[in-house]
Amino acid sequence: MGELVDKIKGNLNEAVGKSKQALADKDPATRTAADERLEAEGAGQELKGKGQQFMGEVKGALGDNI
């Protein structure tokens, strides 16, 4: 069961991270520090989600008792 939970959390974190990156203004003329923070936060959250998905795959391969 832990496998499924990790994969779901990973998918959610990855989606939210991508959304944050998409919301950040890309235009250099109007880009603010808040946009840069939002984009960096989104990239970190996306990476966290990928790690959670990987852990779910590992748990699935080895079993939940790791």
Biopython code that builds the backbone (N, CA, C, O; Angstrom):
import numpy as np
from Bio.PDB.StructureBuilder import StructureBuilder

atoms = [
    (1, "MET", "N", (0.821, -1.195, 0.000)),
    (1, "MET", "CA", (0.000, 0.000, 0.000)),
    (1, "MET", "C", (0.863, 1.256, 0.000)),
    (1, "MET", "O", (0.479, 2.263, -0.596)),
    (2, "GLY", "N", (2.015, 1.219, 0.651)),
    (2, "GLY", "CA", (2.904, 2.369, 0.683)),
    (2, "GLY", "C", (3.377, 2.760, -0.708)),
    (2, "GLY", "O", (3.652, 3.927, -0.985)),
    (3, "GLU", "N", (3.464, 1.769, -1.565)),
    (3, "GLU", "CA", (3.882, 2.015, -2.947)),
    (3, "GLU", "C", (2.907, 2.974, -3.631)),
    (3, "GLU", "O", (3.321, 3.956, -4.247)),
    (4, "LEU", "N", (1.640, 2.689, -3.521)),
    (4, "LEU", "CA", (0.611, 3.509, -4.167)),
    (4, "LEU", "C", (0.580, 4.918, -3.578)),
    (4, "LEU", "O", (0.450, 5.897, -4.312)),
    (5, "VAL", "N", (0.698, 5.019, -2.266)),
    (5, "VAL", "CA", (0.678, 6.323, -1.601)),
    (5, "VAL", "C", (1.845, 7.182, -2.084)),
    (5, "VAL", "O", (1.663, 8.360, -2.389)),
    (6, "ASP", "N", (3.041, 6.597, -2.153)),
    (6, "ASP", "CA", (4.210, 7.345, -2.616)),
    (6, "ASP", "C", (4.044, 7.801, -4.057)),
    (6, "ASP", "O", (4.404, 8.928, -4.399)),
    (7, "LYS", "N", (3.508, 6.945, -4.891)),
    (7, "LYS", "CA", (3.319, 7.322, -6.294)),
    (7, "LYS", "C", (2.294, 8.437, -6.447)),
    (7, "LYS", "O", (2.476, 9.333, -7.271)),
    (8, "ILE", "N", (1.221, 8.394, -5.664)),
    (8, "ILE", "CA", (0.192, 9.436, -5.726)),
    (8, "ILE", "C", (0.760, 10.759, -5.227)),
    (8, "ILE", "O", (0.575, 11.797, -5.862)),
    (9, "LYS", "N", (1.452, 10.721, -4.090)),
    (9, "LYS", "CA", (2.059, 11.947, -3.564)),
    (9, "LYS", "C", (3.065, 12.502, -4.559)),
    (9, "LYS", "O", (3.146, 13.715, -4.753)),
    (10, "GLY", "N", (3.821, 11.631, -5.180)),
    (10, "GLY", "CA", (4.800, 12.054, -6.168)),
    (10, "GLY", "C", (4.152, 12.728, -7.360)),
    (10, "GLY", "O", (4.619, 13.767, -7.827)),
    (11, "ASN", "N", (3.079, 12.137, -7.849)),
    (11, "ASN", "CA", (2.365, 12.725, -8.989)),
    (11, "ASN", "C", (1.796, 14.098, -8.639)),
    (11, "ASN", "O", (1.852, 15.023, -9.449)),
    (12, "LEU", "N", (1.248, 14.226, -7.428)),
    (12, "LEU", "CA", (0.682, 15.508, -7.011)),
    (12, "LEU", "C", (1.765, 16.565, -6.869)),
    (12, "LEU", "O", (1.602, 17.688, -7.347)),
    (13, "ASN", "N", (2.874, 16.218, -6.214)),
    (13, "ASN", "CA", (3.959, 17.179, -6.052)),
    (13, "ASN", "C", (4.543, 17.598, -7.394)),
    (13, "ASN", "O", (4.872, 18.766, -7.598)),
    (14, "GLU", "N", (4.667, 16.656, -8.293)),
    (14, "GLU", "CA", (5.205, 16.974, -9.618)),
    (14, "GLU", "C", (4.257, 17.923, -10.370)),
    (14, "GLU", "O", (4.706, 18.877, -11.006)),
    (15, "ALA", "N", (2.968, 17.659, -10.294)),
    (15, "ALA", "CA", (1.992, 18.505, -10.987)),
    (15, "ALA", "C", (1.953, 19.914, -10.396)),
    (15, "ALA", "O", (1.899, 20.894, -11.138)),
    (16, "VAL", "N", (1.981, 20.021, -9.077)),
    (16, "VAL", "CA", (1.961, 21.331, -8.432)),
    (16, "VAL", "C", (3.246, 22.089, -8.760)),
    (16, "VAL", "O", (3.213, 23.296, -9.004)),
    (17, "GLY", "N", (4.363, 21.390, -8.767)),
    (17, "GLY", "CA", (5.626, 22.025, -9.108)),
    (17, "GLY", "C", (5.636, 22.562, -10.521)),
    (17, "GLY", "O", (6.109, 23.673, -10.764)),
    (18, "LYS", "N", (5.120, 21.790, -11.450)),
    (18, "LYS", "CA", (5.049, 22.251, -12.835)),
    (18, "LYS", "C", (4.107, 23.451, -12.959)),
    (18, "LYS", "O", (4.371, 24.371, -13.734)),
    (19, "SER", "N", (3.018, 23.444, -12.201)),
    (19, "SER", "CA", (2.069, 24.560, -12.238)),
    (19, "SER", "C", (2.718, 25.837, -11.710)),
    (19, "SER", "O", (2.529, 26.914, -12.275)),
    (20, "LYS", "N", (3.477, 25.714, -10.634)),
    (20, "LYS", "CA", (4.156, 26.890, -10.081)),
    (20, "LYS", "C", (5.144, 27.465, -11.098)),
    (20, "LYS", "O", (5.247, 28.681, -11.254)),
    (21, "GLN", "N", (5.853, 26.599, -11.775)),
    (21, "GLN", "CA", (6.802, 27.065, -12.779)),
    (21, "GLN", "C", (6.085, 27.757, -13.933)),
    (21, "GLN", "O", (6.578, 28.744, -14.479)),
    (22, "ALA", "N", (4.933, 27.239, -14.294)),
    (22, "ALA", "CA", (4.166, 27.833, -15.391)),
    (22, "ALA", "C", (3.584, 29.195, -15.000)),
    (22, "ALA", "O", (3.421, 30.066, -15.855)),
    (23, "LEU", "N", (3.273, 29.381, -13.723)),
    (23, "LEU", "CA", (2.704, 30.645, -13.268)),
    (23, "LEU", "C", (3.736, 31.765, -13.204)),
    (23, "LEU", "O", (3.381, 32.940, -13.298)),
    (24, "ALA", "N", (4.997, 31.416, -13.047)),
    (24, "ALA", "CA", (6.038, 32.434, -12.964)),
    (24, "ALA", "C", (6.157, 33.159, -14.300)),
    (24, "ALA", "O", (6.137, 32.540, -15.364)),
    (25, "ASP", "N", (6.282, 34.471, -14.225)),
    (25, "ASP", "CA", (6.396, 35.300, -15.424)),
    (25, "ASP", "C", (7.734, 35.019, -16.109)),
    (25, "ASP", "O", (8.782, 35.056, -15.464)),
    (26, "LYS", "N", (7.701, 34.743, -17.394)),
    (26, "LYS", "CA", (8.907, 34.404, -18.156)),
    (26, "LYS", "C", (9.523, 35.617, -18.851)),
    (26, "LYS", "O", (10.676, 35.562, -19.277)),
    (27, "ASP", "N", (8.771, 36.705, -18.970)),
    (27, "ASP", "CA", (9.246, 37.893, -19.686)),
    (27, "ASP", "C", (10.314, 38.611, -18.854)),
    (27, "ASP", "O", (10.013, 39.081, -17.757)),
    (28, "PRO", "N", (11.541, 38.705, -19.343)),
    (28, "PRO", "CA", (12.617, 39.343, -18.580)),
    (28, "PRO", "C", (12.325, 40.797, -18.223)),
    (28, "PRO", "O", (12.830, 41.293, -17.215)),
    (29, "ALA", "N", (11.533, 41.479, -19.017)),
    (29, "ALA", "CA", (11.233, 42.890, -18.758)),
    (29, "ALA", "C", (10.326, 43.081, -17.550)),
    (29, "ALA", "O", (10.411, 44.100, -16.865)),
    (30, "THR", "N", (9.468, 42.116, -17.287)),
    (30, "THR", "CA", (8.510, 42.254, -16.186)),
    (30, "THR", "C", (8.732, 41.245, -15.074)),
    (30, "THR", "O", (7.965, 41.213, -14.111)),
    (31, "ARG", "N", (9.759, 40.423, -15.185)),
    (31, "ARG", "CA", (10.030, 39.371, -14.197)),
    (31, "ARG", "C", (10.483, 39.994, -12.872)),
    (31, "ARG", "O", (11.302, 40.913, -12.854)),
    (32, "THR", "N", (9.942, 39.485, -11.775)),
    (32, "THR", "CA", (10.298, 39.984, -10.445)),
    (32, "THR", "C", (10.995, 38.888, -9.653)),
    (32, "THR", "O", (11.098, 37.746, -10.100)),
    (33, "ALA", "N", (11.464, 39.252, -8.487)),
    (33, "ALA", "CA", (12.102, 38.281, -7.599)),
    (33, "ALA", "C", (11.091, 37.214, -7.162)),
    (33, "ALA", "O", (11.451, 36.054, -6.962)),
    (34, "ALA", "N", (9.843, 37.610, -7.018)),
    (34, "ALA", "CA", (8.799, 36.652, -6.635)),
    (34, "ALA", "C", (8.621, 35.587, -7.717)),
    (34, "ALA", "O", (8.386, 34.418, -7.410)),
    (35, "ASP", "N", (8.734, 35.993, -8.979)),
    (35, "ASP", "CA", (8.629, 35.029, -10.078)),
    (35, "ASP", "C", (9.783, 34.026, -10.019)),
    (35, "ASP", "O", (9.593, 32.830, -10.238)),
    (36, "GLU", "N", (10.974, 34.530, -9.720)),
    (36, "GLU", "CA", (12.131, 33.646, -9.634)),
    (36, "GLU", "C", (11.987, 32.666, -8.478)),
    (36, "GLU", "O", (12.314, 31.487, -8.612)),
    (37, "ARG", "N", (11.493, 33.156, -7.336)),
    (37, "ARG", "CA", (11.275, 32.265, -6.183)),
    (37, "ARG", "C", (10.219, 31.216, -6.500)),
    (37, "ARG", "O", (10.381, 30.043, -6.161)),
    (38, "LEU", "N", (9.139, 31.635, -7.150)),
    (38, "LEU", "CA", (8.061, 30.712, -7.499)),
    (38, "LEU", "C", (8.562, 29.634, -8.450)),
    (38, "LEU", "O", (8.238, 28.457, -8.295)),
    (39, "GLU", "N", (9.350, 30.044, -9.426)),
    (39, "GLU", "CA", (9.885, 29.074, -10.379)),
    (39, "GLU", "C", (10.849, 28.104, -9.694)),
    (39, "GLU", "O", (10.820, 26.905, -9.973)),
    (40, "ALA", "N", (11.698, 28.608, -8.804)),
    (40, "ALA", "CA", (12.641, 27.746, -8.093)),
    (40, "ALA", "C", (11.905, 26.798, -7.147)),
    (40, "ALA", "O", (12.255, 25.622, -7.040)),
    (41, "GLU", "N", (10.900, 27.308, -6.474)),
    (41, "GLU", "CA", (10.096, 26.472, -5.577)),
    (41, "GLU", "C", (9.396, 25.372, -6.365)),
    (41, "GLU", "O", (9.332, 24.225, -5.922)),
    (42, "GLY", "N", (8.877, 25.725, -7.523)),
    (42, "GLY", "CA", (8.201, 24.745, -8.373)),
    (42, "GLY", "C", (9.152, 23.671, -8.861)),
    (42, "GLY", "O", (8.793, 22.495, -8.901)),
    (43, "ALA", "N", (10.371, 24.068, -9.235)),
    (43, "ALA", "CA", (11.359, 23.090, -9.694)),
    (43, "ALA", "C", (11.732, 22.131, -8.562)),
    (43, "ALA", "O", (11.889, 20.930, -8.785)),
    (44, "GLY", "N", (11.871, 22.666, -7.357)),
    (44, "GLY", "CA", (12.172, 21.819, -6.208)),
    (44, "GLY", "C", (11.050, 20.851, -5.891)),
    (44, "GLY", "O", (11.292, 19.682, -5.590)),
    (45, "GLN", "N", (9.836, 21.335, -5.959)),
    (45, "GLN", "CA", (8.685, 20.480, -5.676)),
    (45, "GLN", "C", (8.527, 19.410, -6.747)),
    (45, "GLN", "O", (8.153, 18.277, -6.445)),
    (46, "GLU", "N", (8.807, 19.762, -7.991)),
    (46, "GLU", "CA", (8.738, 18.775, -9.070)),
    (46, "GLU", "C", (9.786, 17.677, -8.848)),
    (46, "GLU", "O", (9.504, 16.494, -9.039)),
    (47, "LEU", "N", (10.974, 18.075, -8.450)),
    (47, "LEU", "CA", (12.036, 17.109, -8.174)),
    (47, "LEU", "C", (11.669, 16.211, -6.993)),
    (47, "LEU", "O", (11.929, 15.008, -7.018)),
    (48, "LYS", "N", (11.070, 16.796, -5.968)),
    (48, "LYS", "CA", (10.613, 16.013, -4.816)),
    (48, "LYS", "C", (9.585, 14.972, -5.257)),
    (48, "LYS", "O", (9.612, 13.828, -4.801)),
    (49, "GLY", "N", (8.683, 15.377, -6.144)),
    (49, "GLY", "CA", (7.667, 14.453, -6.649)),
    (49, "GLY", "C", (8.275, 13.298, -7.417)),
    (49, "GLY", "O", (7.828, 12.158, -7.292)),
    (50, "LYS", "N", (9.295, 13.588, -8.213)),
    (50, "LYS", "CA", (9.966, 12.525, -8.954)),
    (50, "LYS", "C", (10.648, 11.552, -8.001)),
    (50, "LYS", "O", (10.663, 10.344, -8.240)),
    (51, "GLY", "N", (11.211, 12.084, -6.922)),
    (51, "GLY", "CA", (11.831, 11.218, -5.913)),
    (51, "GLY", "C", (10.802, 10.340, -5.222)),
    (51, "GLY", "O", (11.060, 9.162, -4.973)),
    (52, "GLN", "N", (9.645, 10.897, -4.911)),
    (52, "GLN", "CA", (8.578, 10.116, -4.278)),
    (52, "GLN", "C", (8.086, 9.012, -5.212)),
    (52, "GLN", "O", (7.821, 7.893, -4.773)),
    (53, "GLN", "N", (7.965, 9.328, -6.485)),
    (53, "GLN", "CA", (7.535, 8.304, -7.439)),
    (53, "GLN", "C", (8.572, 7.183, -7.509)),
    (53, "GLN", "O", (8.223, 6.004, -7.575)),
    (54, "PHE", "N", (9.839, 7.564, -7.495)),
    (54, "PHE", "CA", (10.900, 6.565, -7.539)),
    (54, "PHE", "C", (10.839, 5.666, -6.307)),
    (54, "PHE", "O", (10.997, 4.450, -6.419)),
    (55, "MET", "N", (10.611, 6.255, -5.132)),
    (55, "MET", "CA", (10.497, 5.454, -3.910)),
    (55, "MET", "C", (9.306, 4.500, -3.996)),
    (55, "MET", "O", (9.379, 3.368, -3.519)),
    (56, "GLY", "N", (8.225, 4.952, -4.596)),
    (56, "GLY", "CA", (7.070, 4.071, -4.782)),
    (56, "GLY", "C", (7.412, 2.893, -5.670)),
    (56, "GLY", "O", (6.981, 1.768, -5.415)),
    (57, "GLU", "N", (8.193, 3.150, -6.724)),
    (57, "GLU", "CA", (8.612, 2.056, -7.602)),
    (57, "GLU", "C", (9.527, 1.081, -6.876)),
    (57, "GLU", "O", (9.417, -0.132, -7.056)),
    (58, "VAL", "N", (10.430, 1.611, -6.054)),
    (58, "VAL", "CA", (11.335, 0.754, -5.283)),
    (58, "VAL", "C", (10.533, -0.096, -4.305)),
    (58, "VAL", "O", (10.763, -1.299, -4.185)),
    (59, "LYS", "N", (9.593, 0.532, -3.610)),
    (59, "LYS", "CA", (8.755, -0.224, -2.672)),
    (59, "LYS", "C", (7.966, -1.308, -3.389)),
    (59, "LYS", "O", (7.785, -2.404, -2.860)),
    (60, "GLY", "N", (7.501, -1.003, -4.582)),
    (60, "GLY", "CA", (6.767, -2.001, -5.360)),
    (60, "GLY", "C", (7.647, -3.172, -5.746)),
    (60, "GLY", "O", (7.199, -4.319, -5.740)),
    (61, "ALA", "N", (8.900, -2.892, -6.083)),
    (61, "ALA", "CA", (9.818, -3.946, -6.496)),
    (61, "ALA", "C", (10.301, -4.782, -5.305)),
    (61, "ALA", "O", (10.467, -5.996, -5.420)),
    (62, "LEU", "N", (10.525, -4.122, -4.164)),
    (62, "LEU", "CA", (11.090, -4.818, -2.998)),
    (62, "LEU", "C", (10.055, -5.208, -1.957)),
    (62, "LEU", "O", (10.327, -6.036, -1.087)),
    (63, "GLY", "N", (8.911, -4.638, -2.039)),
    (63, "GLY", "CA", (7.884, -4.874, -1.018)),
    (63, "GLY", "C", (7.850, -3.702, -0.061)),
    (63, "GLY", "O", (8.787, -2.903, -0.037)),
    (64, "ASP", "N", (6.802, -3.579, 0.723)),
    (64, "ASP", "CA", (6.622, -2.444, 1.623)),
    (64, "ASP", "C", (7.494, -2.539, 2.873)),
    (64, "ASP", "O", (7.599, -1.564, 3.617)),
    (65, "ASN", "N", (8.102, -3.655, 3.114)),
    (65, "ASN", "CA", (8.863, -3.857, 4.344)),
    (65, "ASN", "C", (10.322, -3.459, 4.211)),
    (65, "ASN", "O", (11.211, -4.211, 4.611)),
    (66, "ILE", "N", (10.574, -2.285, 3.654)),
    (66, "ILE", "CA", (11.963, -1.837, 3.548)),
    (66, "ILE", "C", (12.225, -0.716, 4.511)),
    (66, "ILE", "O", (13.342, -0.202, 4.571)),
]
sb = StructureBuilder()
sb.init_structure("model")
sb.init_model(0)
sb.init_chain("A")
sb.init_seg("    ")
for serial, (resi, resn, name, xyz) in enumerate(atoms, 1):
    if name == "N":
        sb.init_residue(resn, " ", resi, " ")
    sb.init_atom(name, np.array(xyz, "f"), 0.0, 1.0, " ", f" {name:<3s}", serial, name[0])
structure = sb.get_structure()
